Amino acid sequence: MKALVTTALTTALALFLALPAAANAQPQRTLLRPALVFDGTDPAPHPGWQVLVEDEKIAAVGPNLSVPPGTAVLDLPGQTLIPGLIEGHGHLFLHPYNETPWDDQVLHEPLALRTIRAAKAAETTLRAGFTTERDLGTEGAGYADVGLKKAIDSGLTPGPRLLVATRAIVAQGAYGPKGFEPGVTVPQGAEEASGVEGVVRVVRNQIAAGADVVKLYADYHYRPGEPSLPTFSQAEMDAATAAAHDAGRTVAVHAVTAEGMRRAINAGVDTIEHGDEGTAEVFKAMAAKRIAYCPTLAASAAIARYRGWNGAEPAPAAVTESRAALRLALAAGVPICAGGDVGVFAHGENALEMESMAAAGMSPAAVLIAATSGNARAFHLTDRGAVRAGLLADLVAVEGDPTRDLAALTRIKLVIKGGAVVR
């Protein structure tokens, strides 16, 4: 009987929190009382803290809060309340390559199918505790991410708050799919550009279409089996970055090679993705400009598994190289972004990147900071990423203490986005 009453009360509270504020004359207030609060900036969680949510924002945080009469109270015994996690590098329009190879997703899957799958992936991501996602390219699905973002924002479908990069930008001839008769026009996984004027035009076209972030490929392999080589010249990289920044957009750069990273750093981009061949010198230069680094360890591990690795040590060279790059970045003091290139592996398993970062040498608390306030800072998001009065009430409750054991992130008990319960 007690269990039935508890379930009924929890359900009623969830329905109350999910109501739009306009339906009530008075603000909706709920007091959350977890065992611990991880605020997104302090490595040590706060025992005994409470969080007061008013409508879509956090109204107050701290011990023994004084709350207005009529405030709903939700006790979260044994749970830690954390900021909504921020996925720093995702591709909602991709699904794991062991299900369908990348080329076949780009060339053969209908856009409607990819969009519906992306909507389901967005819901799965949100339920996994990631209330924001930076989606870095639709990989052949055009501007469908802009539509998905609008659908989520309007309440048509559940999902995280999206920062979208639309088509992403590659140098002429440097991306894929490939392998067809020369001269045959083949749909590409990103938009091609060439020359300073050309790349600036494409940057502005993507921003006009709805891009929140401009993604550039500083290097890539021109043919299968070839190593990655720099693509955009320094002048092209500089011009593209300046055009994006002039429009108030951040710039994310795919760069595997040290030279590609150098050109991105010289241009003053905001984040560098992958960076497997980064050197101590390169990471020192990143640190000097406070450019954030997204190592995407989980994607490297997933691709290695698809190629036959069973997860045992010693790991394949690509996996050990990505781990070593993260350690070099940490030693140089580079701001770390948490983003797994999810889509290469399954959506909803985003926390695999965080576990990989910890396995490579970061403390669980440092990983959590990277995935909350760290990503918010790198992406210029001033309204989220911490449990602090005035910020959006994007909150997640997990069983246990994730600052000690990141496995707690797989034990999600509550997800709140903008003050509304979504799980």
Residue pairs with C-beta under 8 A, 6 or more apart in sequence:
10 74
13 30
13 72
13 74
13 421
14 421
16 28
16 30
16 72
17 28
17 30
17 53
17 72
17 416
17 419
17 420
17 421
18 420
18 421
19 28
21 27
21 28
21 55
21 56
21 419
26 70
27 54
27 55
28 53
28 54
28 55
28 72
28 419
29 52
29 53
29 54
29 59
29 67
29 68
29 70
29 71
29 72
30 52
30 53
30 71
30 72
30 73
30 74
30 419
31 50
31 51
31 52
31 53
31 65
31 67
31 71
31 72
31 73
31 74
32 50
32 51
32 52
32 53
32 74
32 76
32 81
32 395
32 397
33 50
33 73
33 74
33 75
33 76
34 49
34 51
34 76
34 79
34 80
34 81
34 397
35 47
35 76
35 77
35 78
35 79
35 80
36 45
36 46
36 47
36 49
36 79
36 80
36 81
36 401
37 45
37 46
37 49
37 50
37 51
37 61
37 80
37 81
37 82
37 387
38 45
38 46
38 80
38 81
38 82
38 83
38 365
38 368
38 387
38 402
38 403
39 45
39 46
39 61
39 83
39 386
39 387
39 388
40 82
40 83
40 368
40 369
40 372
40 373
40 376
40 385
40 386
40 387
40 388
41 369
41 373
41 386
43 363
43 365
43 366
43 369
43 403
44 365
44 403
45 80
45 401
45 403
46 63
48 63
48 64
49 61
49 62
49 63
50 61
50 62
50 63
50 64
50 65
51 58
51 60
51 61
51 81
51 387
51 395
52 58
52 59
52 60
52 61
52 65
52 67
52 71
53 59
53 393
53 395
53 416
53 419
54 419
55 393
55 419
56 392
56 393
56 418
56 419
56 420
57 390
57 391
57 392
57 393
57 419
58 387
58 388
58 389
58 390
58 391
58 392
58 393
58 395
59 389
60 389
61 387
61 388
61 389
74 414
76 397
76 413
76 414
78 399
78 400
79 397
79 398
79 399
79 400
79 413
79 414
80 397
80 398
80 400
80 401
80 402
80 403
80 408
81 387
81 395
81 396
81 397
82 129
82 368
82 372
82 387
82 395
82 396
82 397
82 398
82 402
83 372
83 373
83 384
83 385
83 386
83 387
83 394
83 395
83 396
84 129
84 130
84 131
84 132
84 160
84 372
84 384
84 392
84 394
84 395
84 396
84 415
84 416
84 417
85 129
85 130
85 131
85 132
85 350
85 351
85 371
85 372
85 396
85 409
86 130
86 131
86 132
86 133
86 134
86 338
86 371
86 372
86 375
86 376
86 379
86 381
86 384
86 385
87 125
87 130
87 132
87 133
87 134
87 160
87 338
87 339
87 340
87 342
87 350
88 134
88 271
88 294
88 337
88 338
88 339
88 371
88 375
88 378
88 379
89 134
89 136
89 252
89 273
89 294
89 296
89 337
89 339
89 340
89 341
89 342
90 125
90 133
90 134
90 135
90 136
90 339
90 340
90 341
90 342
90 343
90 347
90 350
91 135
91 136
91 137
91 138
91 139
91 341
91 342
91 343
91 344
92 118
92 121
92 122
92 125
92 133
92 135
92 145
92 148
92 162
92 343
92 347
93 114
93 115
93 117
93 118
93 135
93 138
93 139
93 140
93 141
93 144
93 145
93 343
94 102
94 105
94 139
94 343
94 344
95 105
95 117
95 121
95 343
95 346
95 347
96 302
96 306
96 343
96 344
96 345
96 346
97 302
97 303
97 306
97 344
98 305
98 306
100 109
102 139
102 176
102 177
102 189
103 176
103 177
103 179
105 114
105 139
105 140
106 139
106 140
106 176
106 177
106 187
106 188
106 189
107 140
107 177
107 186
107 187
111 141
111 142
111 144
114 141
114 144
115 141
115 144
115 147
115 148
118 141
118 144
118 145
118 148
119 148
119 151
119 157
119 159
121 343
121 347
121 348
122 133
122 148
122 152
122 157
122 158
122 159
122 160
122 162
122 347
123 157
123 158
123 159
124 347
124 348
125 133
125 159
125 160
125 342
125 347
125 348
125 350
126 158
126 159
126 160
126 415
126 417
126 422
126 423
127 348
127 412
127 415
127 422
127 423
128 347
128 348
128 349
128 350
128 351
128 412
129 351
129 396
129 398
129 409
129 412
129 415
130 160
130 350
131 160
131 161
131 384
131 394
131 396
131 415
131 417
132 160
132 161
132 162
132 163
132 375
132 381
132 384
132 394
133 159
133 160
133 161
133 162
133 163
134 162
134 163
134 165
134 213
134 252
134 339
134 375
134 379
135 145
135 162
135 163
135 164
135 165
136 165
136 168
136 213
136 215
136 252
136 273
137 165
137 166
137 167
137 168
137 189
137 190
137 215
138 144
138 145
138 166
138 167
138 168
139 168
139 189
139 190
139 343
140 187
140 188
140 189
142 166
142 167
143 166
143 167
143 209
143 210
145 162
145 164
145 165
145 166
146 164
146 166
146 209
146 210
146 211
148 157
148 159
148 162
148 164
149 162
149 164
149 210
151 157
151 159
152 158
152 159
152 160
152 161
152 162
153 161
158 422
160 417
161 384
161 394
161 417
162 212
163 212
163 213
163 379
164 210
164 211
164 212
164 213
165 206
165 211
165 212
165 213
165 214
165 215
165 252
166 206
166 209
166 210
166 211
167 190
167 191
167 206
168 189
168 190
168 191
168 215
168 216
168 217
168 254
169 190
169 191
169 192
169 193
169 199
169 202
169 203
169 206
169 214
169 215
169 216
169 217
169 240
170 188
170 190
170 191
170 192
170 193
170 216
170 217
170 220
170 231
171 192
171 193
171 194
171 217
171 220
171 231
171 232
171 236
172 192
172 193
172 194
173 192
173 222
174 192
174 217
174 220
174 222
174 231
175 188
175 189
175 190
175 192
175 217
175 220
176 188
176 189
177 186
177 187
177 188
177 189
178 186
178 223
178 224
179 224
180 186
190 217
191 202
191 205
191 206
192 202
193 199
193 201
193 202
193 236
193 240
195 236
196 235
196 236
196 239
199 232
199 236
199 239
199 240
200 239
200 240
200 243
203 214
203 240
203 243
203 244
203 247
204 243
204 247
206 214
207 214
207 244
207 247
207 249
211 249
212 249
212 250
213 249
213 250
213 251
213 252
213 379
214 240
214 241
214 244
214 249
214 250
214 251
214 252
215 251
215 252
215 253
215 254
216 232
216 237
216 240
216 241
216 251
216 252
216 253
216 254
216 264
216 269
217 231
217 232
217 253
217 254
218 230
218 231
218 232
218 237
218 253
218 254
218 255
218 257
218 260
218 261
218 263
218 264
219 228
219 229
219 230
219 231
219 254
219 255
219 256
219 257
219 259
219 260
220 228
220 229
220 231
220 254
221 227
221 228
221 229
222 229
228 256
228 257
228 260
228 277
229 257
230 257
230 259
230 260
230 263
231 260
232 240
232 263
233 263
234 263
234 266
234 267
237 253
237 263
237 264
237 266
237 267
237 269
238 266
238 267
240 251
240 267
241 251
241 267
241 268
241 269
242 267
244 250
244 251
245 251
245 268
250 270
250 271
250 379
250 380
251 267
251 269
251 270
251 271
252 269
252 270
252 271
252 272
252 273
252 294
253 260
253 264
253 269
253 271
253 272
253 273
254 273
254 274
255 261
255 263
255 264
255 272
255 273
255 274
255 275
256 274
256 275
256 276
256 277
257 277
258 277
258 278
258 279
258 282
261 272
261 275
261 277
261 278
261 282
261 286
262 282
262 285
264 272
264 291
265 272
265 282
265 285
265 286
265 289
265 291
268 289
268 291
269 291
270 291
270 292
270 378
270 379
270 380
271 291
271 292
271 293
271 294
271 337
271 378
271 379
272 286
272 291
272 292
272 293
272 294
273 294
273 296
273 339
273 341
274 294
274 295
274 296
274 322
275 282
275 283
275 293
275 295
275 325
275 329
276 300
276 318
276 321
276 322
276 325
277 321
277 325
278 286
278 293
278 325
278 328
278 329
279 328
280 328
280 331
280 332
283 293
283 325
283 328
283 329
283 331
283 332
283 334
284 332
286 293
286 329
286 332
286 334
287 332
287 333
287 334
287 335
290 335
291 334
291 335
292 334
292 335
292 336
292 337
292 374
292 377
292 378
293 326
293 329
293 334
293 335
293 336
293 337
294 337
294 338
294 339
295 322
295 325
295 326
295 329
295 336
295 357
295 360
296 322
296 339
296 340
296 341
296 353
297 319
297 322
297 323
297 326
297 340
297 353
297 356
297 357
297 360
298 340
298 341
298 342
298 344
298 345
298 352
298 353
298 355
298 356
299 340
299 341
299 342
299 344
299 345
300 318
300 319
300 321
300 322
301 309
301 311
301 315
301 319
301 352
301 356
302 344
302 345
303 318
303 344
304 315
304 316
304 318
304 319
305 311
307 316
309 315
309 316
309 319
314 320
315 323
323 359
323 360
323 361
326 336
326 357
326 360
326 361
326 362
327 360
327 361
329 336
330 336
330 361
330 362
335 374
335 377
335 378
336 357
336 362
336 366
336 370
336 374
337 370
337 374
337 375
337 378
338 353
338 354
338 357
338 367
338 370
338 371
338 374
338 375
339 353
339 375
340 350
340 352
340 353
340 356
341 353
342 349
342 350
342 353
345 352
351 406
351 409
351 410
354 367
354 368
354 371
354 406
354 409
355 406
355 407
357 367
357 370
358 364
358 367
358 406
362 370
364 402
364 403
364 404
364 405
364 406
365 403
367 406
368 402
368 403
368 406
372 385
372 386
373 385
373 386
374 385
375 381
375 385
376 382
376 384
376 385
376 386
377 385
383 391
383 392
384 391
384 392
384 394
385 391
387 395
392 418
393 416
393 418
393 419
394 416
394 417
394 418
395 414
395 415
395 416
396 412
396 414
396 415
396 416
397 412
397 413
397 414
398 408
398 409
398 411
398 412
398 413
399 408
399 411
399 413
400 407
400 408
400 411
401 408
402 408
402 409
412 423
414 421
414 423
415 421
415 422
415 423
416 422
